[in-house]
């Protein structure tokens, strides 16, 4: 690989304009593809196979009208007074118009809903009064029937006594006709009474059936009292928009059409806010905070390289790489469901590693020029040596990101694939576009002072002698640094995962204002209602279904943290009933999470199965599936880390401590994220207005990215140690050689990474902020505490044993020559004496 890259670097340097033109064309093609084929992004996330997705699919088949997504438009009067009649009428007109929009199933008028609610309440009261009146009337009709029956019973007794007397007197036959006539009258009277009793019983049964229905209605009404659309003080109202498609499939255009309609016809004295489900607040690909990060990176490059030209090249190559990677990715967004954070992640990685990889090559090139190499010779050798390390380092990041696909989570796999593509582009830019630029720049990559020093001493520099660190100092380093990282990692034990909701948005956004208004006026649970779906055995008629709904609603309402429950529909055959459940707590609270599991495990007589869906439920399911996938992915990455480092360093100890160092950095980064974004420590400093659960895919994506970056720094520091040890330097002194050779460039690279990632910490997007912080903080602790403090100290303590490798394994492993030592032996430096070098120096 080193020899191949040497030739690539030399070819690109000799055909600089061809290479530059080719990259310009690629950038133009990517931009054109984005302009022609770029689609829309979304803030919605879904994972096939989760309980929420299964319930949604079940509803789509049985109750399509109830399976669509929903969003809320929150209206409030600016003076805090109840809505006026004119304002109510204007809202009703808007809701009726919005209901005609494409992709909208219905738009609920809050005032009509409350009016219907009041009417139903009044009807229930009237119905109960009528039942009582009917019972009184029926009871009043029972007394005459009983009196008449008693009278006829007495008459029957008298007739029977008369028959007995007649028989004793021998006059039975003579009086038989008279007796028969009286018996017929009594029988007719009893028959009439029985008929009247039957009618009375039927009326009573009907009345009691109506009373049962009314009682069930009363129960359902009382259980649903917490679900309101107009606040108690009349100053706020919620317009619910029901979409045709499921929540995760509602297009931004559909949402925008409804929002634009309300914005186009503002109502005097009424503020309109939109819930997070109504808006896809897509973050800007590049903002002021990212520019600040690039400026800081530029300052670091200027300080390290000493020239504006030298500082500009890594920035230029990174921007070209990011342009190609990000634009090409976005051009696929019309055919691939892509989350808004996906291209941002590619941008973040492309900028950071693009600058770093170019810096490694530029730094090697500058050092060689100062040692007397000519320009073309140095470019080729720098590409073959440092470029080889860049390719190897980039491959580790790329593999770790592509491995995200093994989690089985589509949107996470896509993030990894996009990030890997941007890394691959950054590597290609570093080994092709950068050599071409270096060729055009020539000796100007060095400052005037450095060029003068090169001419004065012929490229020979003096280096101060080195000595190994002291053993007690090394032991103290390890104890202090590991203790500090362990302390920082402790908050990670309290990690809670979820997707951000309206409460975590910046307080000046409409999503937060909508969330806050609902929480204040209607209760926090209204921001995260749950959809509970029950499967009932066999078909049910209307009466049976109402009874089942009342029983189910009572069982649900009896659970802790349930504020209200109401039936919202049923299938035509009555085998499926759906309910809206309002929790007491917000959508990201632990209580709501527990409630979702409680409802799914609930056992109700006459119910075959209970499912829970909705945005809050979906977010909980996604978070849990991500948490379950994390250990597997972490194990794969750790295993990959060990294999790669054994291959590179031909040692058992070095890969083990390097991998353990990565794990320590990872959990320290998670601890920092939890302390700031979940607990609210230093909230003002980092602009955390509402602490809450951590972005659910952050821990997984952090593994892939931080692993790759940690391996980068391990390679650039450890390869120097390995090279010195292989050349016969004692093990403990080789550690110092490696640190001195790599610390300047690793320090600069880490600061650049921290600057670029840190720029995203102050992004307006609540999803991007914690990712930027986790990466910046992870790089900080890994580069400065783990790679440059803990690992050198441990390697000093273990001495020669740090490089032990079983002989049988040594024979099996191929020689990857990451540091390019074999390449340098094949292409030794002969000085800068040829005419081409002389002409190049004269021209510059």
SETIFI-404232 format. One line per field, with one value per residue (C-alpha): residue number from 0; residue in one letter; chain; x, y, z. Coordinates in steps of 0.5 Angstrom, whole numbers, plus 500, padded with zeros to 3 digits. Layout:
N
seq	(NUM|...)
type	(a|...)
mol	(A|...)
u	(X|...)
v	(Y|...)
w	(Z|...)
//
This chain:
844
seq	(0|1|2|3|4|5|6|7|8|9|10|11|12|13|14|15|16|17|18|19|20|21|22|23|24|25|26|27|28|29|30|31|32|33|34|35|36|37|38|39|40|41|42|43|44|45|46|47|48|49|50|51|52|53|54|55|56|57|58|59|60|61|62|63|64|65|66|67|68|69|70|71|72|73|74|75|76|77|78|79|80|81|82|83|84|85|86|87|88|89|90|91|92|93|94|95|96|97|98|99|100|101|102|103|104|105|106|107|108|109|110|111|112|113|114|115|116|117|118|119|120|121|122|123|124|125|126|127|128|129|130|131|132|133|134|135|136|137|138|139|140|141|142|143|144|145|146|147|148|149|150|151|152|153|154|155|156|157|158|159|160|161|162|163|164|165|166|167|168|169|170|171|172|173|174|175|176|177|178|179|180|181|182|183|184|185|186|187|188|189|190|191|192|193|194|195|196|197|198|199|200|201|202|203|204|205|206|207|208|209|210|211|212|213|214|215|216|217|218|219|220|221|222|223|224|225|226|227|228|229|230|231|232|233|234|235|236|237|238|239|240|241|242|243|244|245|246|247|248|249|250|251|252|253|254|255|256|257|258|259|260|261|262|263|264|265|266|267|268|269|270|271|272|273|274|275|276|277|278|279|280|281|282|283|284|285|286|287|288|289|290|291|292|293|294|295|296|297|298|299|300|301|302|303|304|305|306|307|308|309|310|311|312|313|314|315|316|317|318|319|320|321|322|323|324|325|326|327|328|329|330|331|332|333|334|335|336|337|338|339|340|341|342|343|344|345|346|347|348|349|350|351|352|353|354|355|356|357|358|359|360|361|362|363|364|365|366|367|368|369|370|371|372|373|374|375|376|377|378|379|380|381|382|383|384|385|386|387|388|389|390|391|392|393|394|395|396|397|398|399|400|401|402|403|404|405|406|407|408|409|410|411|412|413|414|415|416|417|418|419|420|421|422|423|424|425|426|427|428|429|430|431|432|433|434|435|436|437|438|439|440|441|442|443|444|445|446|447|448|449|450|451|452|453|454|455|456|457|458|459|460|461|462|463|464|465|466|467|468|469|470|471|472|473|474|475|476|477|478|479|480|481|482|483|484|485|486|487|488|489|490|491|492|493|494|495|496|497|498|499|500|501|502|503|504|505|506|507|508|509|510|511|512|513|514|515|516|517|518|519|520|521|522|523|524|525|526|527|528|529|530|531|532|533|534|535|536|537|538|539|540|541|542|543|544|545|546|547|548|549|550|551|552|553|554|555|556|557|558|559|560|561|562|563|564|565|566|567|568|569|570|571|572|573|574|575|576|577|578|579|580|581|582|583|584|585|586|587|588|589|590|591|592|593|594|595|596|597|598|599|600|601|602|603|604|605|606|607|608|609|610|611|612|613|614|615|616|617|618|619|620|621|622|623|624|625|626|627|628|629|630|631|632|633|634|635|636|637|638|639|640|641|642|643|644|645|646|647|648|649|650|651|652|653|654|655|656|657|658|659|660|661|662|663|664|665|666|667|668|669|670|671|672|673|674|675|676|677|678|679|680|681|682|683|684|685|686|687|688|689|690|691|692|693|694|695|696|697|698|699|700|701|702|703|704|705|706|707|708|709|710|711|712|713|714|715|716|717|718|719|720|721|722|723|724|725|726|727|728|729|730|731|732|733|734|735|736|737|738|739|740|741|742|743|744|745|746|747|748|749|750|751|752|753|754|755|756|757|758|759|760|761|762|763|764|765|766|767|768|769|770|771|772|773|774|775|776|777|778|779|780|781|782|783|784|785|786|787|788|789|790|791|792|793|794|795|796|797|798|799|800|801|802|803|804|805|806|807|808|809|810|811|812|813|814|815|816|817|818|819|820|821|822|823|824|825|826|827|828|829|830|831|832|833|834|835|836|837|838|839|840|841|842|843)
type	(x|x|x|x|x|x|x|x|x|x|x|x|x|x|x|x|x|x|x|x|x|x|x|x|x|x|x|x|x|x|x|x|x|x|x|x|x|x|x|x|x|x|x|x|x|x|x|x|x|x|x|x|x|x|x|x|x|x|x|x|x|x|x|x|x|x|x|x|x|x|x|x|x|x|x|x|x|x|x|x|x|x|x|x|x|x|x|x|x|x|x|x|x|x|x|x|x|x|x|x|x|x|x|x|x|x|x|x|x|x|x|x|x|x|x|x|x|x|x|x|x|x|x|x|x|x|x|x|x|x|x|x|x|x|x|x|x|x|x|x|x|x|x|x|x|x|x|x|x|x|x|x|x|x|x|x|x|x|x|x|x|x|x|x|x|x|x|x|x|x|x|x|x|x|x|x|x|x|x|x|x|x|x|x|x|x|x|x|x|x|x|x|x|x|x|x|x|x|x|x|x|x|x|x|x|x|x|x|x|x|x|x|x|x|x|x|x|x|x|x|x|x|x|x|x|x|x|x|x|x|x|x|x|x|x|x|x|x|x|x|x|x|x|x|x|x|x|x|x|x|x|x|x|x|x|x|x|x|x|x|x|x|x|x|x|x|x|x|x|x|x|x|x|x|x|x|x|x|x|x|x|x|x|x|x|x|x|x|x|x|x|x|x|x|x|x|x|x|x|x|x|x|x|x|x|x|x|x|x|x|x|x|x|x|x|x|x|x|x|x|x|x|x|x|x|x|x|x|x|x|x|x|x|x|x|x|x|x|x|x|x|x|x|x|x|x|x|x|x|x|x|x|x|x|x|x|x|x|x|x|x|x|x|x|x|x|x|x|x|x|x|x|x|x|x|x|x|x|x|x|x|x|x|x|x|x|x|x|x|x|x|x|x|x|x|x|x|x|x|x|x|x|x|x|x|x|x|x|x|x|x|x|x|x|x|x|x|x|x|x|x|x|x|x|x|x|x|x|x|x|x|x|x|x|x|x|x|x|x|x|x|x|x|x|x|x|x|x|x|x|x|x|x|x|x|x|x|x|x|x|x|x|x|x|x|x|x|x|x|x|x|x|x|x|x|x|x|x|x|x|x|x|x|x|x|x|x|x|x|x|x|x|x|x|x|x|x|x|x|x|x|x|x|x|x|x|x|x|x|x|x|x|x|x|x|x|x|x|x|x|x|x|x|x|x|x|x|x|x|x|x|x|x|x|x|x|x|x|x|x|x|x|x|x|x|x|x|x|x|x|x|x|x|x|x|x|x|x|x|x|x|x|x|x|x|x|x|x|x|x|x|x|x|x|x|x|x|x|x|x|x|x|x|x|x|x|x|x|x|x|x|x|x|x|x|x|x|x|x|x|x|x|x|x|x|x|x|x|x|x|x|x|x|x|x|x|x|x|x|x|x|x|x|x|x|x|x|x|x|x|x|x|x|x|x|x|x|x|x|x|x|x|x|x|x|x|x|x|x|x|x|x|x|x|x|x|x|x|x|x|x|x|x|x|x|x|x|x|x|x|x|x|x|x|x|x|x|x|x|x|x|x|x|x|x|x|x|x|x|x|x|x|x|x|x|x|x|x|x|x|x|x|x|x|x|x|x|x|x|x|x|x|x|x|x|x|x|x|x|x|x|x|x|x|x|x|x|x|x|x|x|x|x|x|x|x|x|x|x|x|x|x|x|x|x|x|x|x|x|x|x|x|x|x|x|x|x|x|x|x|x|x|x|x|x|x|x|x|x|x|x|x|x|x|x|x|x|x|x|x|x|x|x|x|x|x|x|x|x|x|x|x|x|x|x|x|x|x|x|x|x|x|x|x|x|x|x|x|x|x|x|x|x|x|x|x|x|x|x|x|x|x|x|x|x|x|x|x|x|x|x|x|x|x|x|x|x|x|x|x|x|x|x|x)
mol	(A|A|A|A|A|A|A|A|A|A|A|A|A|A|A|A|A|A|A|A|A|A|A|A|A|A|A|A|A|A|A|A|A|A|A|A|A|A|A|A|A|A|A|A|A|A|A|A|A|A|A|A|A|A|A|A|A|A|A|A|A|A|A|A|A|A|A|A|A|A|A|A|A|A|A|A|A|A|A|A|A|A|A|A|A|A|A|A|A|A|A|A|A|A|A|A|A|A|A|A|A|A|A|A|A|A|A|A|A|A|A|A|A|A|A|A|A|A|A|A|A|A|A|A|A|A|A|A|A|A|A|A|A|A|A|A|A|A|A|A|A|A|A|A|A|A|A|A|A|A|A|A|A|A|A|A|A|A|A|A|A|A|A|A|A|A|A|A|A|A|A|A|A|A|A|A|A|A|A|A|A|A|A|A|A|A|A|A|A|A|A|A|A|A|A|A|A|A|A|A|A|A|A|A|A|A|A|A|A|A|A|A|A|A|A|A|A|A|A|A|A|A|A|A|A|A|A|A|A|A|A|A|A|A|A|A|A|A|A|A|A|A|A|A|A|A|A|A|A|A|A|A|A|A|A|A|A|A|A|A|A|A|A|A|A|A|A|A|A|A|A|A|A|A|A|A|A|A|A|A|A|A|A|A|A|A|A|A|A|A|A|A|A|A|A|A|A|A|A|A|A|A|A|A|A|A|A|A|A|A|A|A|A|A|A|A|A|A|A|A|A|A|A|A|A|A|A|A|A|A|A|A|A|A|A|A|A|A|A|A|A|A|A|A|A|A|A|A|A|A|A|A|A|A|A|A|A|A|A|A|A|A|A|A|A|A|A|A|A|A|A|A|A|A|A|A|A|A|A|A|A|A|A|A|A|A|A|A|A|A|A|A|A|A|A|A|A|A|A|A|A|A|A|A|A|A|A|A|A|A|A|A|A|A|A|A|A|A|A|A|A|A|A|A|A|A|A|A|A|A|A|A|A|A|A|A|A|A|A|A|A|A|A|A|A|A|A|A|A|A|A|A|A|A|A|A|A|A|A|A|A|A|A|A|A|A|A|A|A|A|A|A|A|A|A|A|A|A|A|A|A|A|A|A|A|A|A|A|A|A|A|A|A|A|A|A|A|A|A|A|A|A|A|A|A|A|A|A|A|A|A|A|A|A|A|A|A|A|A|A|A|A|A|A|A|A|A|A|A|A|A|A|A|A|A|A|A|A|A|A|A|A|A|A|A|A|A|A|A|A|A|A|A|A|A|A|A|A|A|A|A|A|A|A|A|A|A|A|A|A|A|A|A|A|A|A|A|A|A|A|A|A|A|A|A|A|A|A|A|A|A|A|A|A|A|A|A|A|A|A|A|A|A|A|A|A|A|A|A|A|A|A|A|A|A|A|A|A|A|A|A|A|A|A|A|A|A|A|A|A|A|A|A|A|A|A|A|A|A|A|A|A|A|A|A|A|A|A|A|A|A|A|A|A|A|A|A|A|A|A|A|A|A|A|A|A|A|A|A|A|A|A|A|A|A|A|A|A|A|A|A|A|A|A|A|A|A|A|A|A|A|A|A|A|A|A|A|A|A|A|A|A|A|A|A|A|A|A|A|A|A|A|A|A|A|A|A|A|A|A|A|A|A|A|A|A|A|A|A|A|A|A|A|A|A|A|A|A|A|A|A|A|A|A|A|A|A|A|A|A|A|A|A|A|A|A|A|A|A|A|A|A|A|A|A|A|A|A|A|A|A|A|A|A|A|A|A|A|A|A|A|A|A|A|A|A|A|A|A|A|A|A|A|A|A|A|A|A|A|A|A|A|A|A|A|A|A|A|A|A|A|A|A|A|A|A|A|A|A|A|A|A|A|A|A|A|A|A|A|A|A|A|A|A|A|A|A|A|A|A|A|A|A|A)
u	(500|506|509|502|501|508|507|500|503|508|503|498|504|506|499|497|492|489|488|485|480|478|476|473|468|467|464|460|457|455|452|448|446|444|440|436|435|435|429|427|430|426|427|422|426|423|425|421|419|418|412|409|411|407|401|401|401|395|391|393|389|383|382|386|382|386|393|395|400|397|400|398|397|396|392|392|390|395|392|390|383|378|377|372|366|370|376|372|369|376|379|373|374|381|380|375|379|385|381|381|389|392|394|390|384|381|382|379|375|377|371|366|369|368|361|359|363|358|352|354|354|348|345|347|345|338|338|339|334|329|331|329|323|321|323|318|313|314|314|307|304|306|302|295|297|299|292|288|292|290|283|283|286|281|275|279|279|271|270|273|270|263|264|266|260|255|259|257|250|249|248|255|251|246|251|256|254|255|261|264|262|265|272|272|272|277|282|281|283|289|291|290|294|300|300|300|306|309|309|311|317|319|319|323|328|329|329|335|339|338|341|346|348|348|352|357|357|358|364|367|365|368|375|376|375|382|382|380|381|380|383|379|380|378|385|388|386|389|387|389|391|390|394|392|399|403|407|413|411|408|411|414|410|403|405|408|401|397|402|402|395|394|400|397|391|393|387|388|389|391|398|399|405|406|408|414|410|408|414|421|426|431|438|442|448|453|452|456|458|461|464|467|470|473|476|479|482|485|489|491|494|497|501|503|505|507|504|498|499|500|494|490|491|488|482|481|482|477|472|472|472|466|462|463|461|455|452|453|449|444|442|440|435|429|430|432|429|434|434|436|442|445|448|450|454|458|459|462|466|468|471|474|478|479|483|487|489|491|495|499|501|503|507|511|512|514|519|522|523|527|531|533|528|526|519|516|521|518|511|511|515|510|504|507|509|504|499|499|498|492|489|490|487|481|480|479|474|470|470|467|462|460|459|453|449|450|445|439|437|436|437|443|446|445|448|454|454|454|459|464|463|465|471|473|472|477|482|482|482|488|492|490|488|493|499|497|496|503|506|503|505|512|517|512|509|515|516|521|525|524|527|533|534|534|539|543|544|543|537|541|538|540|535|536|538|532|531|526|521|522|518|514|512|509|505|503|500|497|493|491|489|485|482|480|477|473|470|468|465|460|454|454|451|445|444|437|435|430|429|428|421|418|421|428|428|431|426|425|422|415|415|418|412|407|410|410|403|400|404|401|394|392|397|404|401|397|404|405|399|399|394|392|389|386|384|377|375|369|365|361|355|354|352|357|362|360|360|367|370|367|371|377|377|376|382|387|384|386|393|398|400|394|391|385|383|378|375|377|374|373|373|367|366|368|374|379|378|382|383|387|391|394|399|400|408|411|413|420|419|421|414|411|416|414|407|408|410|405|399|402|403|396|391|383|378|375|381|386|392|394|398|401|403|404|410|412|411|415|421|421|421|427|431|430|432|438|440|440|444|449|453|453|456|461|464|465|468|473|474|476|480|484|485|488|492|496|497|500|504|506|504|499|500|499|493|490|491|490|483|482|484|478|473|475|475|468|465|468|465|458|459|460|454|449|452|451|445|441|443|444|451|454|447|448|455|453|446|442|435|431|436|433|434|440|439|438|443|448|452|452|454|459|462|464|466|471|473|476|479|482|485|488|492|494|497|500|503|504|508|513|514|514|519|524|524|525|531|534|532|531|523|522|526|522|516|519|522|514|511|516|515|508|505|506|501|497|496|494|490|486|485|482|478|475|474|470|466|465|462|456|456|452|448|441|439|438|440|446|449|450|453|458|459|460|465|469|470|471|477|479|480|482|488|491|489|489|494|499|499|496|499|506|506|504|508|514|512|512|518|520|514|510|512|512|508|508|513|507|503|508|510|502|501|503|507|503|509|504|510|513|520|520|518|524|529|527|527|533|534|540|539|536|542|539|537|529|530|535|530|524|528|530|523|520)
v	(500|505|504|505|511|514|513|516|522|523|522|527|532|532|533|538|541|535|532|539|540|533|534|541|537|532|537|540|534|533|540|539|532|535|541|536|530|533|531|532|530|529|529|522|516|509|502|496|491|495|494|501|499|493|496|502|497|493|499|501|494|494|502|506|512|511|509|516|521|527|534|540|547|551|557|562|569|575|578|572|573|568|567|572|570|573|569|563|563|565|559|554|557|556|548|547|550|546|539|540|539|533|528|531|526|531|537|538|544|545|550|545|539|543|544|537|535|540|537|530|532|535|529|525|529|529|522|520|524|521|514|516|519|512|508|512|511|504|503|507|502|496|498|497|491|488|490|488|481|481|482|477|472|473|472|466|463|465|462|455|456|456|450|446|448|447|440|438|441|437|443|443|441|446|452|449|454|460|458|457|464|467|463|465|472|471|468|473|478|474|474|481|482|478|481|488|485|483|490|493|488|489|497|496|491|497|502|498|497|504|506|501|505|511|509|506|513|517|512|514|521|522|518|522|529|530|530|537|542|549|551|552|559|559|563|557|552|546|544|537|535|528|526|520|517|514|519|517|517|524|529|535|538|536|539|545|546|546|551|556|556|558|563|566|568|570|572|578|577|570|567|561|556|549|542|539|533|539|542|538|543|541|544|548|545|550|556|561|556|552|558|559|552|553|559|556|550|555|559|552|551|558|557|550|551|558|560|562|558|552|553|554|547|543|547|547|540|539|543|540|533|535|539|532|528|532|534|527|524|529|528|521|524|524|516|514|516|520|523|531|529|524|529|533|528|527|534|534|528|530|537|534|528|532|537|532|527|533|536|529|529|537|536|530|534|540|536|533|540|542|536|538|534|537|538|532|527|530|530|523|520|524|521|514|514|519|518|510|512|516|511|506|510|512|505|504|509|507|500|502|506|501|496|500|496|490|493|492|499|502|510|508|504|509|514|510|509|516|518|512|515|522|519|515|522|525|520|520|528|527|523|526|533|535|532|536|543|542|541|548|551|549|551|556|551|553|560|565|563|556|557|561|556|550|553|555|548|544|540|538|540|539|535|535|528|524|521|516|518|516|510|514|519|514|511|517|519|513|513|521|520|514|516|523|519|514|520|524|517|516|520|516|510|515|515|515|515|518|523|530|533|540|541|540|545|552|557|562|556|555|548|550|555|550|545|550|552|545|544|550|550|543|538|536|529|532|533|526|522|514|510|504|498|492|486|483|476|475|481|485|489|496|495|490|494|500|495|493|500|502|496|497|504|503|498|503|509|505|505|510|516|516|522|521|515|516|511|514|508|501|497|495|488|491|486|492|498|504|509|515|515|522|520|525|526|528|524|523|522|515|515|515|510|505|506|504|497|497|498|493|488|489|483|485|480|479|482|478|483|490|494|501|506|514|518|518|510|510|514|509|503|506|508|501|497|502|500|493|493|498|492|488|493|495|488|488|495|493|486|490|495|489|486|492|494|487|487|494|494|487|487|484|489|495|493|491|498|502|499|499|507|507|504|509|515|513|512|519|522|519|522|529|528|526|531|537|535|530|533|540|542|548|549|556|555|550|553|547|551|544|538|532|525|524|523|515|514|518|512|508|513|515|508|508|515|516|509|511|517|514|509|515|518|511|510|517|516|509|508|512|508|502|505|507|500|497|501|498|504|501|500|506|511|509|511|518|518|516|521|527|525|525|530|536|534|530|536|540|535|534|541|542|536|539|546|543|538|544|549|544|544|551|549|551|544|540|533|536|539|533|530|535|536|528|528|534|532|525|527|532|526|521|525|529|524|517|517|522|521|514|510|512|512|504|503|505|501|495|496|491|487|492|489|482|478|470|468|463|469|474|469|469|477|480|486|492|497|503|508|507|505|500|505|510|504|503|511|514|521|523|531|536|537|536|541|540|542|547|550|549|553|559|560|560)
w	(500|502|495|491|495|494|486|487|491|485|480|483|484|477|474|479|475|472|479|481|475|477|484|481|477|482|486|481|479|487|487|481|483|490|486|481|486|493|497|504|511|517|524|525|527|526|527|524|528|535|539|536|529|530|533|527|522|525|526|518|516|521|523|517|520|527|524|522|525|529|531|535|533|540|540|546|547|547|553|557|557|554|546|544|539|533|535|536|529|525|529|526|519|519|522|516|511|514|514|506|505|502|507|512|515|520|523|530|532|539|541|537|541|547|545|544|550|554|550|551|559|559|555|560|566|562|561|568|570|565|568|575|573|569|575|579|574|573|581|581|576|580|586|582|579|585|588|583|583|590|589|584|588|594|589|587|594|595|588|591|597|594|590|596|599|593|592|600|599|592|588|584|578|578|580|575|570|574|577|570|569|575|574|566|569|574|569|564|569|571|564|563|569|567|560|564|568|562|559|565|566|559|560|566|562|557|562|566|559|558|565|564|557|561|567|562|558|565|567|560|560|567|565|559|563|563|556|554|548|551|557|564|563|556|554|550|545|542|534|533|526|524|518|513|514|520|524|521|514|514|509|511|505|508|515|512|508|514|518|512|512|519|518|512|516|523|528|531|539|538|538|534|536|533|536|534|531|526|524|521|524|520|522|518|515|516|521|525|531|525|522|529|530|523|525|531|527|522|528|530|523|523|529|528|521|521|514|512|505|510|514|508|505|510|511|503|502|508|505|498|501|505|499|495|501|504|497|494|500|500|493|495|500|495|494|501|508|511|518|518|523|518|513|519|522|515|515|522|521|514|517|523|519|513|516|521|515|511|517|518|511|510|517|514|508|511|516|510|506|512|512|505|500|494|493|488|492|499|496|494|500|505|501|502|509|513|507|509|516|514|509|515|520|516|514|522|522|516|518|525|522|517|522|525|520|524|529|525|526|519|520|524|519|514|519|519|512|510|515|512|505|508|511|505|501|506|505|498|498|502|498|491|492|497|493|487|492|495|488|486|493|492|498|500|505|509|512|510|516|515|508|510|515|510|506|511|514|508|512|518|525|532|536|544|547|550|557|559|564|572|574|580|576|571|576|579|572|571|578|577|570|571|577|574|568|572|576|570|567|574|571|565|570|570|563|560|553|549|543|544|545|545|552|550|544|545|549|543|538|537|539|546|546|544|549|555|553|553|560|563|561|560|564|562|559|554|550|550|549|548|543|546|542|545|541|543|542|537|534|538|537|539|546|548|545|549|555|553|552|559|563|559|560|568|568|564|568|575|573|576|572|568|568|563|558|552|547|540|535|534|528|524|527|534|535|536|540|541|546|548|554|557|562|568|566|560|554|556|563|567|569|562|560|566|564|557|559|565|559|555|561|563|564|562|562|555|552|548|547|549|544|545|540|539|538|546|545|539|542|548|543|539|545|548|542|541|548|547|540|544|548|541|537|543|543|535|536|541|538|532|536|538|532|528|534|534|527|527|533|533|541|546|551|547|543|550|554|548|547|555|554|549|553|559|554|551|558|560|554|556|563|561|556|562|567|562|558|563|570|567|570|567|563|562|559|554|553|556|557|559|561|559|557|552|545|544|538|541|545|539|534|539|539|532|531|538|536|530|532|538|533|529|535|537|530|530|537|537|530|533|539|535|529|535|538|532|530|537|542|549|550|555|551|545|548|549|542|540|544|542|534|535|540|536|530|535|539|534|530|537|538|531|532|539|535|529|534|539|534|533|541|540|534|534|534|540|537|534|540|545|539|538|545|546|540|542|550|548|543|549|554|549|546|552|558|555|549|551|559|561|555|555|562|562|557|561|567|563|559|554|556|552|546|547|542|541|536|532|532|529|524|522|522|515|516|514|515|517|519|512|514|508|503|506|505|498|496|501|501|496|498|494|489|482|477|478|486|484|479|484|490|485|483|490)
//
